[in-house]
Amino acid sequence: MDELRTDCPDRSAPESLLVVAAHPDDIEFCVSGTVMQWIARGTRATYCIVTDGDAGGYDDRLPRQAMADLRRAEQVHSAKLSGIQDVRFLGYPDSLVEPSVALRRDLCRVIREVRPQRAIIPSPEINWKRLADLHPDHRAVGEAALRAVYPEARNPFAYPELLGGEGLEPWIVPELWLMTGPTPNQYVDVTSVFSRKVDALRIHTSQTAHFDDLAGLLHDWLSEHAQAAGLPPGRLAEAFQIVAAG
């Protein structure tokens, strides 16, 4: 059972998908169950990770560049487990992200290259219910990605070097799905792929090895979403806010 439960019309798996995240492991924590199910239905997906996560981890003996290299490798490995072959890293400094012109241009480039029918991005809004969602990088990436989707990626006069120098035609992303936001309006039942979601997250060993019960933590979180969606007891769900962007 992996139906969508929402106050919006049901959304089937898109032909093409772009998932933008601030750090390696953000996707696995928040939305990988949904992405796995769409891939199984034929979706072509790309992950775009804005930072290398060099400020993360719990081993102070490990040089920061080594941490960045490790987290890139963890993300690529984890993505493959989920069925993702196309993983792109923008290399911005972890914990120092701003919605700068440079970042928005880089995201516009990816959007025009991938030409997604749907994009999942972090919400630029604060979700006061969960401390883990308050990382400023998440909101900065969300704001930059939102501005890249609208109005910049569709505007031929925004970043003319992308069109004139790189031949990247403007692209309209029809629909945004925001993750970690305060007002979700779409829930996806991910019960059938929960064990795969946990396995994909465990690959991020540098970030998750210290959890005594990672599966239990995820189970509790996804159970809250399922309850909010009105799903039967025992079901698990991921939460989104859908924004029409076309």
Accessible surface in RSA format (square Angstrom, percent):
REM  Atomic radii and reference values for relative SASA: ProtOr
REM  Chains: A
REM  Algorithm: Lee & Richards
REM  Probe-radius: 1.40
REM  Slices: 20
REM RES _ NUM      All-atoms   Total-Side   Main-Chain    Non-polar    All polar
REM                ABS   REL    ABS   REL    ABS   REL    ABS   REL    ABS   REL
RES MET A   1    97.20  50.3  49.00  32.4  48.20 114.8  44.63  37.9  52.58  69.7
RES ASP A   2    42.48  29.8  40.01  39.8   2.47   5.8   1.64   3.9  40.84  40.7
RES GLU A   3    70.46  40.5  60.31  45.6  10.15  24.2  41.39  80.0  29.07  23.7
RES LEU A   4    18.17  10.1   9.73   7.0   8.44  21.2   9.73   6.8   8.44  22.7
RES ARG A   5    79.88  33.5  77.64  39.6   2.24   5.3  15.14  20.7  64.74  39.2
RES THR A   6    43.43  30.9   1.34   1.4  42.09 100.3   9.54  12.8  33.89  51.2
RES ASP A   7   124.90  87.5  80.02  79.6  44.88 106.1  50.91 119.8  73.99  73.8
RES CYS A   8    29.24  22.1  18.99  21.2  10.24  24.1   3.70   9.4  25.53  27.5
RES PRO A   9   101.41  73.9  88.53  80.7  12.88  46.8 100.61  83.1   0.80   5.0
RES ASP A  10   105.97  74.2  81.38  81.0  24.59  58.1  30.03  70.7  75.94  75.7
RES ARG A  11    51.57  21.7  46.24  23.6   5.33  12.7  17.08  23.3  34.48  20.9
RES SER A  12    91.18  77.1  76.86 102.6  14.33  33.0  51.30 109.2  39.88  55.9
RES ALA A  13    25.98  23.9   6.17   9.5  19.80  45.0   6.17   8.7  19.80  52.5
RES PRO A  14    12.28   9.0   2.04   1.9  10.24  37.2  10.51   8.7   1.77  11.0
RES GLU A  15   128.71  73.9 114.35  86.5  14.36  34.2  46.84  90.6  81.87  66.8
RES SER A  16     1.42   1.2   1.42   1.9   0.00   0.0   0.00   0.0   1.42   2.0
RES LEU A  17     0.08   0.0   0.00   0.0   0.08   0.2   0.00   0.0   0.08   0.2
RES LEU A  18     1.04   0.6   1.04   0.7   0.00   0.0   1.04   0.7   0.00   0.0
RES VAL A  19     0.00   0.0   0.00   0.0   0.00   0.0   0.00   0.0   0.00   0.0
RES VAL A  20     3.05   2.0   3.05   2.8   0.00   0.0   3.05   2.7   0.00   0.0
RES ALA A  21     0.01   0.0   0.01   0.0   0.00   0.0   0.01   0.0   0.00   0.0
RES ALA A  22     0.21   0.2   0.00   0.0   0.21   0.5   0.00   0.0   0.21   0.6
RES HIS A  23    12.99   7.1  12.99   9.0   0.00   0.0   7.28   7.5   5.71   6.6
RES PRO A  24     0.00   0.0   0.00   0.0   0.00   0.0   0.00   0.0   0.00   0.0
RES ASP A  25    12.55   8.8  12.55  12.5   0.00   0.0   0.00   0.0  12.55  12.5
RES ASP A  26    15.99  11.2  14.59  14.5   1.40   3.3   5.96  14.0  10.03  10.0
RES ILE A  27     0.00   0.0   0.00   0.0   0.00   0.0   0.00   0.0   0.00   0.0
RES GLU A  28     0.00   0.0   0.00   0.0   0.00   0.0   0.00   0.0   0.00   0.0
RES PHE A  29    41.99  21.0  41.94  26.0   0.05   0.1  41.94  25.4   0.05   0.1
RES CYS A  30    20.37  15.4  13.59  15.2   6.78  15.9   3.00   7.6  17.37  18.7
RES VAL A  31     0.25   0.2   0.25   0.2   0.00   0.0   0.25   0.2   0.00   0.0
RES SER A  32     0.00   0.0   0.00   0.0   0.00   0.0   0.00   0.0   0.00   0.0
RES GLY A  33     0.00   0.0   0.00   N/A   0.00   0.0   0.00   0.0   0.00   0.0
RES THR A  34     0.09   0.1   0.01   0.0   0.07   0.2   0.06   0.1   0.03   0.0
RES VAL A  35     0.00   0.0   0.00   0.0   0.00   0.0   0.00   0.0   0.00   0.0
RES MET A  36     2.92   1.5   0.00   0.0   2.92   6.9   0.17   0.1   2.74   3.6
RES GLN A  37     9.70   5.4   6.46   4.7   3.25   7.7   8.35  17.8   1.35   1.0
RES TRP A  38     1.49   0.6   1.49   0.7   0.00   0.0   0.32   0.2   1.18   1.9
RES ILE A  39    37.51  21.3  28.19  21.0   9.32  22.5  28.19  20.3   9.32  25.3
RES ALA A  40    88.28  81.2  44.87  69.2  43.41  98.7  56.62  79.7  31.66  83.9
RES ARG A  41   121.04  50.8  83.59  42.6  37.45  89.2  50.75  69.4  70.28  42.6
RES GLY A  42    60.54  74.7   0.00   N/A  60.54  74.7  35.94  98.6  24.61  55.1
RES THR A  43     9.36   6.7   0.02   0.0   9.34  22.3   0.02   0.0   9.34  14.1
RES ARG A  44   128.95  54.1 121.66  62.0   7.29  17.4  76.40 104.4  52.55  31.9
RES ALA A  45    12.50  11.5   0.36   0.6  12.14  27.6   0.40   0.6  12.10  32.0
RES THR A  46     2.95   2.1   2.95   3.0   0.00   0.0   0.00   0.0   2.95   4.5
RES TYR A  47     0.00   0.0   0.00   0.0   0.00   0.0   0.00   0.0   0.00   0.0
RES CYS A  48     0.00   0.0   0.00   0.0   0.00   0.0   0.00   0.0   0.00   0.0
RES ILE A  49     0.00   0.0   0.00   0.0   0.00   0.0   0.00   0.0   0.00   0.0
RES VAL A  50     0.00   0.0   0.00   0.0   0.00   0.0   0.00   0.0   0.00   0.0
RES THR A  51     0.00   0.0   0.00   0.0   0.00   0.0   0.00   0.0   0.00   0.0
RES ASP A  52    18.95  13.3  18.95  18.9   0.00   0.0   2.31   5.4  16.64  16.6
RES GLY A  53     0.00   0.0   0.00   N/A   0.00   0.0   0.00   0.0   0.00   0.0
RES ASP A  54    39.81  27.9  39.81  39.6   0.00   0.0   7.83  18.4  31.98  31.9
RES ALA A  55    55.79  51.3  24.59  38.0  31.20  71.0  28.29  39.8  27.50  72.9
RES GLY A  56    15.45  19.1   0.00   N/A  15.45  19.1  15.10  41.4   0.35   0.8
RES GLY A  57    23.54  29.0   0.00   N/A  23.54  29.0   0.09   0.2  23.46  52.5
RES TYR A  58   153.56  71.7 114.54  65.2  39.02 101.5  88.87  66.8  64.69  79.7
RES ASP A  59    52.79  37.0  45.82  45.6   6.97  16.5  26.25  61.8  26.53  26.5
RES ASP A  60   140.28  98.3 105.30 104.8  34.97  82.7  48.37 113.8  91.91  91.7
RES ARG A  61   205.04  86.1 173.75  88.6  31.28  74.5  81.71 111.7 123.33  74.7
RES LEU A  62    51.75  28.8  46.52  33.3   5.23  13.2  47.80  33.6   3.96  10.7
RES PRO A  63    90.20  65.7  77.50  70.6  12.70  46.2  89.95  74.3   0.25   1.5
RES ARG A  64    98.43  41.3  93.33  47.6   5.10  12.1  70.29  96.1  28.15  17.1
RES GLN A  65   119.81  67.0 113.94  83.3   5.88  14.0  59.84 127.4  59.98  45.5
RES ALA A  66    35.20  32.4  26.72  41.2   8.48  19.3  30.73  43.3   4.47  11.8
RES MET A  67     2.23   1.2   2.23   1.5   0.00   0.0   2.23   1.9   0.00   0.0
RES ALA A  68     3.89   3.6   3.89   6.0   0.00   0.0   3.89   5.5   0.00   0.0
RES ASP A  69    77.59  54.4  70.61  70.3   6.98  16.5  29.20  68.7  48.39  48.3
RES LEU A  70    70.97  39.5  65.63  47.0   5.34  13.4  70.54  49.5   0.43   1.2
RES ARG A  71     8.21   3.4   8.21   4.2   0.00   0.0   0.00   0.0   8.21   5.0
RES ARG A  72    86.90  36.5  86.90  44.3   0.00   0.0  24.62  33.6  62.28  37.7
RES ALA A  73    60.31  55.5  47.70  73.6  12.61  28.7  56.29  79.3   4.02  10.7
RES GLU A  74    11.68   6.7   9.32   7.1   2.35   5.6  10.13  19.6   1.54   1.3
RES GLN A  75     0.00   0.0   0.00   0.0   0.00   0.0   0.00   0.0   0.00   0.0
RES VAL A  76    51.84  34.1  51.84  46.9   0.00   0.0  51.84  45.0   0.00   0.0
RES HIS A  77   109.33  59.8 106.80  74.2   2.53   6.5  66.67  68.7  42.67  49.6
RES SER A  78     0.00   0.0   0.00   0.0   0.00   0.0   0.00   0.0   0.00   0.0
RES ALA A  79     0.00   0.0   0.00   0.0   0.00   0.0   0.00   0.0   0.00   0.0
RES LYS A  80   113.99  55.6  99.55  61.1  14.44  34.4  46.49  41.8  67.50  71.9
RES LEU A  81    75.19  41.9  59.81  42.8  15.39  38.7  66.89  47.0   8.31  22.4
RES SER A  82     1.14   1.0   0.00   0.0   1.14   2.6   0.00   0.0   1.14   1.6
RES GLY A  83    35.98  44.4   0.00   N/A  35.98  44.4  20.22  55.5  15.77  35.3
RES ILE A  84     1.75   1.0   0.80   0.6   0.95   2.3   1.52   1.1   0.23   0.6
RES GLN A  85   137.99  77.2 108.79  79.5  29.20  69.5  59.59 126.8  78.40  59.5
RES ASP A  86    49.28  34.5  43.71  43.5   5.57  13.2  26.75  63.0  22.53  22.5
RES VAL A  87    27.55  18.1   3.76   3.4  23.79  57.3   3.76   3.3  23.79  64.5
RES ARG A  88    70.72  29.7  66.20  33.7   4.52  10.8  31.12  42.5  39.60  24.0
RES PHE A  89    37.57  18.8  11.40   7.1  26.17  68.1  11.40   6.9  26.17  74.9
RES LEU A  90    43.29  24.1  18.49  13.2  24.80  62.3  22.16  15.6  21.13  56.9
RES GLY A  91    39.78  49.1   0.00   N/A  39.78  49.1  10.13  27.8  29.65  66.4
RES TYR A  92    42.34  19.8  38.82  22.1   3.52   9.2  36.90  27.7   5.44   6.7
RES PRO A  93    71.14  51.8  65.61  59.8   5.53  20.1  71.14  58.7   0.00   0.0
RES ASP A  94    10.90   7.6   4.85   4.8   6.06  14.3   0.00   0.0  10.90  10.9
RES SER A  95    53.02  44.8  36.24  48.4  16.79  38.7  24.74  52.7  28.29  39.6
RES LEU A  96   130.21  72.5 110.68  79.2  19.53  49.1 116.24  81.6  13.97  37.6
RES VAL A  97     9.89   6.5   0.06   0.1   9.83  23.7   1.85   1.6   8.04  21.8
RES GLU A  98   117.84  67.7 112.60  85.2   5.23  12.5  45.23  87.5  72.61  59.3
RES PRO A  99    29.09  21.2  23.75  21.6   5.34  19.4  24.13  19.9   4.95  30.8
RES SER A 100    44.82  37.9  34.47  46.0  10.35  23.8  41.27  87.9   3.55   5.0
RES VAL A 101    82.81  54.5  79.83  72.3   2.98   7.2  79.83  69.4   2.98   8.1
RES ALA A 102    40.09  36.9  37.60  58.0   2.49   5.7  37.81  53.2   2.29   6.1
RES LEU A 103     0.00   0.0   0.00   0.0   0.00   0.0   0.00   0.0   0.00   0.0
RES ARG A 104    29.35  12.3  29.35  15.0   0.00   0.0   0.00   0.0  29.35  17.8
RES ARG A 105    66.42  27.9  66.42  33.9   0.00   0.0   2.33   3.2  64.09  38.8
RES ASP A 106    29.48  20.6  28.81  28.7   0.67   1.6   3.63   8.5  25.84  25.8
RES LEU A 107     1.57   0.9   1.49   1.1   0.08   0.2   1.49   1.0   0.08   0.2
RES CYS A 108     0.00   0.0   0.00   0.0   0.00   0.0   0.00   0.0   0.00   0.0
RES ARG A 109    61.22  25.7  61.22  31.2   0.00   0.0  25.36  34.7  35.86  21.7
RES VAL A 110     6.50   4.3   6.50   5.9   0.00   0.0   6.50   5.7   0.00   0.0
RES ILE A 111     4.08   2.3   4.08   3.0   0.00   0.0   4.08   2.9   0.00   0.0
RES ARG A 112     3.37   1.4   0.04   0.0   3.33   7.9   0.00   0.0   3.37   2.0
RES GLU A 113    75.80  43.5  48.63  36.8  27.17  64.7  19.73  38.2  56.06  45.8
RES VAL A 114     8.06   5.3   1.53   1.4   6.53  15.7   4.91   4.3   3.15   8.5
RES ARG A 115    90.62  38.0  87.77  44.7   2.85   6.8  37.48  51.2  53.14  32.2
RES PRO A 116     0.00   0.0   0.00   0.0   0.00   0.0   0.00   0.0   0.00   0.0
RES GLN A 117    67.50  37.7  63.32  46.3   4.18  10.0  15.68  33.4  51.83  39.3
RES ARG A 118    16.22   6.8  16.22   8.3   0.00   0.0   0.52   0.7  15.69   9.5
RES ALA A 119     0.68   0.6   0.68   1.0   0.00   0.0   0.68   1.0   0.00   0.0
RES ILE A 120     0.00   0.0   0.00   0.0   0.00   0.0   0.00   0.0   0.00   0.0
RES ILE A 121     0.92   0.5   0.92   0.7   0.00   0.0   0.92   0.7   0.00   0.0
RES PRO A 122     4.46   3.2   4.46   4.1   0.00   0.0   4.46   3.7   0.00   0.0
RES SER A 123     1.79   1.5   0.04   0.1   1.74   4.0   0.04   0.1   1.74   2.4
RES PRO A 124    39.75  29.0  22.43  20.4  17.32  62.9  22.45  18.5  17.30 107.5
RES GLU A 125    86.62  49.7  78.65  59.5   7.97  19.0  33.66  65.1  52.95  43.2
RES ILE A 126    59.57  33.9  48.12  35.8  11.45  27.6  48.13  34.7  11.44  31.0
RES ASN A 127    14.01   9.7  13.81  13.3   0.20   0.5   0.09   0.2  13.92  13.5
RES TRP A 128   192.16  77.1 164.68  79.7  27.48  64.5 142.21  75.8  49.95  81.0
RES LYS A 129   181.58  88.6 145.99  89.6  35.60  84.8 100.30  90.3  81.29  86.6
RES ARG A 130    67.30  28.3  63.25  32.2   4.05   9.6  28.55  39.0  38.75  23.5
RES LEU A 131   151.94  84.6 136.68  97.8  15.26  38.4 138.07  97.0  13.87  37.3
RES ALA A 132    67.25  61.8  43.82  67.6  23.44  53.3  56.21  79.2  11.04  29.3
RES ASP A 133     9.08   6.4   5.06   5.0   4.02   9.5   0.03   0.1   9.05   9.0
RES LEU A 134    36.42  20.3  30.24  21.6   6.19  15.6  30.58  21.5   5.84  15.7
RES HIS A 135    60.02  32.8  52.42  36.4   7.59  19.4  44.48  45.8  15.54  18.1
RES PRO A 136    79.02  57.6  76.71  69.9   2.31   8.4  76.92  63.5   2.10  13.0
RES ASP A 137     1.05   0.7   1.05   1.0   0.00   0.0   0.00   0.0   1.05   1.0
RES HIS A 138    24.01  13.1  24.01  16.7   0.00   0.0  20.36  21.0   3.65   4.2
RES ARG A 139    63.78  26.8  62.22  31.7   1.55   3.7  11.07  15.1  52.70  31.9
RES ALA A 140    10.59   9.7   6.09   9.4   4.50  10.2   9.82  13.8   0.77   2.0
RES VAL A 141     0.00   0.0   0.00   0.0   0.00   0.0   0.00   0.0   0.00   0.0
RES GLY A 142     0.00   0.0   0.00   N/A   0.00   0.0   0.00   0.0   0.00   0.0
RES GLU A 143    67.38  38.7  67.38  51.0   0.00   0.0  14.30  27.7  53.07  43.3
RES ALA A 144     0.00   0.0   0.00   0.0   0.00   0.0   0.00   0.0   0.00   0.0
RES ALA A 145     2.22   2.0   2.10   3.2   0.11   0.3   2.22   3.1   0.00   0.0
RES LEU A 146    64.40  35.9  64.40  46.1   0.00   0.0  64.40  45.2   0.00   0.0
RES ARG A 147    85.74  36.0  85.68  43.7   0.06   0.2  25.37  34.7  60.38  36.6
RES ALA A 148     0.00   0.0   0.00   0.0   0.00   0.0   0.00   0.0   0.00   0.0
RES VAL A 149     1.54   1.0   1.51   1.4   0.03   0.1   1.51   1.3   0.03   0.1
RES TYR A 150   130.87  61.1 125.37  71.3   5.50  14.3  78.13  58.7  52.74  65.0
RES PRO A 151    65.51  47.7  65.51  59.7   0.00   0.0  65.51  54.1   0.00   0.0
RES GLU A 152    19.33  11.1  19.13  14.5   0.20   0.5   7.91  15.3  11.42   9.3
RES ALA A 153     0.00   0.0   0.00   0.0   0.00   0.0   0.00   0.0   0.00   0.0
RES ARG A 154    49.95  21.0  36.65  18.7  13.30  31.7  21.99  30.1  27.96  16.9
RES ASN A 155    53.01  36.6  49.99  48.3   3.03   7.3  10.04  24.2  42.98  41.5
RES PRO A 156    52.22  38.1  48.23  44.0   3.99  14.5  48.23  39.8   3.99  24.8
RES PHE A 157   171.15  85.6 151.77  94.0  19.38  50.4 153.53  93.1  17.62  50.4
RES ALA A 158    17.20  15.8   9.11  14.1   8.10  18.4  17.20  24.2   0.00   0.0
RES TYR A 159    26.79  12.5  20.54  11.7   6.26  16.3  21.11  15.9   5.69   7.0
RES PRO A 160    86.16  62.8  82.73  75.4   3.43  12.5  83.50  68.9   2.66  16.5
RES GLU A 161    78.08  44.8  69.92  52.9   8.16  19.4  54.60 105.6  23.48  19.2
RES LEU A 162     0.00   0.0   0.00   0.0   0.00   0.0   0.00   0.0   0.00   0.0
RES LEU A 163    53.81  30.0  48.19  34.5   5.63  14.1  48.19  33.8   5.63  15.1
RES GLY A 164    70.70  87.2   0.00   N/A  70.70  87.2  38.38 105.3  32.32  72.4
RES GLY A 165    66.12  81.5   0.00   N/A  66.12  81.5  30.48  83.6  35.64  79.8
RES GLU A 166    81.84  47.0  51.48  39.0  30.35  72.3  39.03  75.5  42.80  34.9
RES GLY A 167    53.45  65.9   0.00   N/A  53.45  65.9  29.25  80.3  24.20  54.2
RES LEU A 168    27.70  15.4  26.71  19.1   0.98   2.5  27.70  19.5   0.00   0.0
RES GLU A 169    99.42  57.1  97.23  73.6   2.20   5.2  37.94  73.4  61.49  50.2
RES PRO A 170    34.49  25.1  22.07  20.1  12.42  45.1  22.34  18.4  12.14  75.5
RES TRP A 171    49.77  20.0  47.40  22.9   2.37   5.6  49.70  26.5   0.07   0.1
RES ILE A 172    88.36  50.3  81.34  60.6   7.02  16.9  81.34  58.6   7.02  19.1
RES VAL A 173     0.05   0.0   0.05   0.0   0.00   0.0   0.05   0.0   0.00   0.0
RES PRO A 174    52.29  38.1  46.52  42.4   5.77  21.0  46.52  38.4   5.77  35.9
RES GLU A 175    21.00  12.1  21.00  15.9   0.00   0.0   9.18  17.8  11.82   9.6
RES LEU A 176     1.38   0.8   1.38   1.0   0.00   0.0   1.38   1.0   0.00   0.0
RES TRP A 177     0.00   0.0   0.00   0.0   0.00   0.0   0.00   0.0   0.00   0.0
RES LEU A 178    12.10   6.7  11.29   8.1   0.81   2.0  11.29   7.9   0.81   2.2
RES MET A 179     5.08   2.6   5.08   3.4   0.00   0.0   4.80   4.1   0.28   0.4
RES THR A 180    24.05  17.1   8.09   8.2  15.97  38.0  14.49  19.5   9.56  14.5
RES GLY A 181    11.90  14.7   0.00   N/A  11.90  14.7   1.49   4.1  10.41  23.3
RES PRO A 182    38.35  28.0  24.99  22.8  13.36  48.6  26.17  21.6  12.18  75.7
RES THR A 183    79.64  56.6  71.57  72.6   8.07  19.2  71.64  96.2   8.00  12.1
RES PRO A 184    47.43  34.6  28.43  25.9  19.01  69.1  29.34  24.2  18.10 112.5
RES ASN A 185    35.76  24.7  31.42  30.4   4.35  10.5  14.35  34.5  21.42  20.7
RES GLN A 186     0.00   0.0   0.00   0.0   0.00   0.0   0.00   0.0   0.00   0.0
RES TYR A 187    25.08  11.7  24.85  14.1   0.22   0.6  12.56   9.4  12.52  15.4
RES VAL A 188     2.68   1.8   2.68   2.4   0.00   0.0   2.68   2.3   0.00   0.0
RES ASP A 189     0.11   0.1   0.00   0.0   0.11   0.3   0.00   0.0   0.11   0.1
RES VAL A 190     0.00   0.0   0.00   0.0   0.00   0.0   0.00   0.0   0.00   0.0
RES THR A 191    37.16  26.4  26.87  27.2  10.29  24.5  26.87  36.1  10.29  15.6
RES SER A 192    75.63  63.9  35.86  47.9  39.78  91.6  42.29  90.1  33.34  46.7
RES VAL A 193    15.01   9.9  14.78  13.4   0.23   0.5  15.01  13.0   0.00   0.0
RES PHE A 194    31.16  15.6  30.87  19.1   0.29   0.8  30.87  18.7   0.29   0.8
RES SER A 195    75.94  64.2  70.34  93.9   5.60  12.9  46.50  99.0  29.45  41.3
RES ARG A 196    92.95  39.0  92.81  47.3   0.14   0.3  48.00  65.6  44.95  27.2
RES LYS A 197     0.01   0.0   0.01   0.0   0.00   0.0   0.01   0.0   0.00   0.0
RES VAL A 198     5.13   3.4   5.13   4.6   0.00   0.0   5.13   4.5   0.00   0.0
RES ASP A 199    68.20  47.8  64.72  64.4   3.48   8.2  13.88  32.7  54.31  54.2
RES ALA A 200     0.00   0.0   0.00   0.0   0.00   0.0   0.00   0.0   0.00   0.0
RES LEU A 201     0.00   0.0   0.00   0.0   0.00   0.0   0.00   0.0   0.00   0.0
RES ARG A 202   122.66  51.5 114.29  58.3   8.36  19.9  44.91  61.4  77.75  47.1
RES ILE A 203    33.27  18.9  23.40  17.4   9.86  23.8  29.38  21.2   3.89  10.5
RES HIS A 204     0.00   0.0   0.00   0.0   0.00   0.0   0.00   0.0   0.00   0.0
RES THR A 205    78.81  56.1  76.47  77.5   2.34   5.6  56.62  76.1  22.19  33.5
RES SER A 206    20.65  17.4   2.65   3.5  18.00  41.5  15.33  32.6   5.32   7.5
RES GLN A 207    19.94  11.1  16.43  12.0   3.51   8.4   3.93   8.4  16.00  12.1
RES THR A 208     7.66   5.4   3.31   3.4   4.35  10.4   0.15   0.2   7.51  11.4
RES ALA A 209    76.32  70.2  39.47  60.9  36.85  83.8  50.86  71.6  25.46  67.4
RES HIS A 210    88.53  48.4  58.19  40.4  30.34  77.6  62.62  64.5  25.91  30.2
RES PHE A 211    70.28  35.2  52.47  32.5  17.82  46.4  54.74  33.2  15.55  44.5
RES ASP A 212   155.60 109.0 112.83 112.3  42.77 101.1  39.11  92.0 116.49 116.2
RES ASP A 213    91.24  63.9  79.95  79.6  11.29  26.7  34.80  81.9  56.44  56.3
RES LEU A 214     8.76   4.9   5.97   4.3   2.79   7.0   5.97   4.2   2.79   7.5
RES ALA A 215    28.35  26.1  27.79  42.9   0.55   1.3  28.09  39.6   0.26   0.7
RES GLY A 216    20.38  25.1   0.00   N/A  20.38  25.1  19.80  54.3   0.58   1.3
RES LEU A 217    82.63  46.0  78.33  56.0   4.31  10.8  80.94  56.8   1.70   4.6
RES LEU A 218     0.55   0.3   0.53   0.4   0.02   0.1   0.55   0.4   0.00   0.0
RES HIS A 219    76.34  41.7  76.34  53.1   0.00   0.0  49.79  51.3  26.55  30.9
RES ASP A 220    91.96  64.4  88.28  87.9   3.68   8.7  24.89  58.6  67.07  66.9
RES TRP A 221    29.44  11.8  26.31  12.7   3.12   7.3  28.70  15.3   0.73   1.2
RES LEU A 222     1.46   0.8   1.46   1.0   0.00   0.0   1.46   1.0   0.00   0.0
RES SER A 223    36.60  30.9  32.47  43.3   4.13   9.5  28.41  60.5   8.19  11.5
RES GLU A 224   110.59  63.5 103.42  78.2   7.17  17.1  39.14  75.7  71.45  58.3
RES HIS A 225    35.18  19.2  34.94  24.3   0.24   0.6  23.15  23.9  12.03  14.0
RES ALA A 226     2.64   2.4   2.64   4.1   0.00   0.0   2.64   3.7   0.00   0.0
RES GLN A 227   146.49  81.9 129.33  94.5  17.16  40.9  43.15  91.9 103.34  78.4
RES ALA A 228    70.01  64.4  29.60  45.7  40.41  91.9  42.51  59.9  27.50  72.9
RES ALA A 229    18.27  16.8   0.00   0.0  18.27  41.6   4.30   6.1  13.98  37.0
RES GLY A 230    50.90  62.8   0.00   N/A  50.90  62.8  32.83  90.1  18.07  40.5
RES LEU A 231    12.81   7.1   0.17   0.1  12.64  31.8   0.18   0.1  12.63  34.0
RES PRO A 232    64.75  47.2  56.78  51.8   7.97  29.0  63.09  52.1   1.66  10.3
RES PRO A 233   137.40 100.1 106.55  97.1  30.85 112.2 118.82  98.1  18.58 115.5
RES GLY A 234    60.49  74.6   0.00   N/A  60.49  74.6  36.11  99.1  24.38  54.6
RES ARG A 235    53.81  22.6  51.13  26.1   2.68   6.4   9.41  12.9  44.40  26.9
RES LEU A 236     5.47   3.0   5.47   3.9   0.00   0.0   5.47   3.8   0.00   0.0
RES ALA A 237     0.00   0.0   0.00   0.0   0.00   0.0   0.00   0.0   0.00   0.0
RES GLU A 238     0.52   0.3   0.00   0.0   0.52   1.2   0.52   1.0   0.00   0.0
RES ALA A 239    14.76  13.6   6.40   9.9   8.36  19.0   6.58   9.3   8.18  21.7
RES PHE A 240     1.45   0.7   0.00   0.0   1.45   3.8   1.45   0.9   0.00   0.0
RES GLN A 241    38.33  21.4  37.53  27.4   0.80   1.9   0.87   1.8  37.47  28.4
RES ILE A 242    14.91   8.5   3.11   2.3  11.80  28.4   3.11   2.2  11.80  32.0
RES VAL A 243    51.19  33.7  47.86  43.3   3.34   8.0  51.19  44.5   0.00   0.0
RES ALA A 244    89.05  81.9  61.89  95.5  27.16  61.8  62.36  87.8  26.70  70.7
RES ALA A 245    13.04  12.0   2.93   4.5  10.11  23.0  10.83  15.2   2.21   5.9
RES GLY A 246    76.91  94.8   0.00   N/A  76.91  94.8  38.15 104.7  38.76  86.8
END  Absolute sums over single chains surface
CHAIN  1 A    10636.0       8321.1       2314.8       6147.0       4489.0
END  Absolute sums over all chains
TOTAL         10636.0       8321.1       2314.8       6147.0       4489.0
